[in-house]
Each structure stands twice: as structure tokens, then as C-alpha cells.
Amino acid sequence: MNIPFLDNWLKKQGPGARGAVAGAVDDPERAAAMAELFAECELLRVRVGRMGLELDDSAASLSALDQLPPRWRDDPEELPWIGNDAGLYLGTVIVRTVPGASWHVWPGGHPVVRLASGREIGVVEAGLDWAVNGAPELSQVYAEAAEA
């Protein structure tokens, strides 16, 4: 998956960054920068803020997101961006609250969350499925990650 802001960030990091990003969990500074970048989810935060929900990076906020009416489905241009942000937000909550979870970015720029067990969760895909279909619920994906 091509994520424009990640591509821009990689360009700023220099020519060796694309290969190094896949191992970013080994570099605490780079891992922290990635986590901060992924946590922005600005479009999602603004849209749900207008609906009265403040995202606080907690598991409870994922349940609250699941309960919102899916008004973003009315805008086909915005829908994939909301889904992308929802996936990155899901990943942010998992990384911040599930022990041993961390971001991992494949050389092609595809971010996943790697659990302590080694299992990887395609959070962006989960966010897109949630935005388009309403399933799986973000709180359900989180619960499965927390149990692993």
C-alpha cells in the first residue's frame, strides 16, 4: 500500500531509509518518530470530533468509534482516507496499550502492527474494512490483539 505521508517522511530520512524502516523497531528514535506520525490520524480525529467524540488513544475510544453512524460512507472520495486513518488509529491504540506490540513497516511502505507473539495485524486493511463495511469492528480487532 502506498501511503503518501509515509513516502514523504521516508524521502526526508535519506536514501537508506526505505530499507531501514522495516527494522525501525531496532532503532528507538526512528520507532518513536514512526509511532508519532501514525498516531496523527488528523482526518479521522477531526471528523469524529465533529460528532462529539474525542479520540484519547484508549481501547474504549475504539468501541465508541464502532458506535458512530457511518456518515463517511456518504463521501466516496473521503471514505478510503477515513479507513486508512481508522486503521492507523487502531494500530496506535494497540501499540500504546498491548504489551510488546510495535509498528513494523514493510519495505514497500506497508505498516502493520507486530505483536509480542510475532503475529502481524494489517491494521490499515482492518480500518478500510471497518469504514466500508462496518466489520470487523475496531474494538473486536483490538480485543483479538490484546488476547494474543
Secondary structure, DSSP 8 states (H G I E B T S, - for coil): ---HHHHHHHHHH-TTHHHHHTTGGGSHHHHHHHHHHHH--HHHHHHHHHTT----SSHHHHHHHHHS--GGGG-TTTHHHHHHHHHHHHHHHHHHHSTT-EEEE-TTS-EEEE-TTS-EE-HHHHHHHHHHH--S-HHHHHHHHHH-
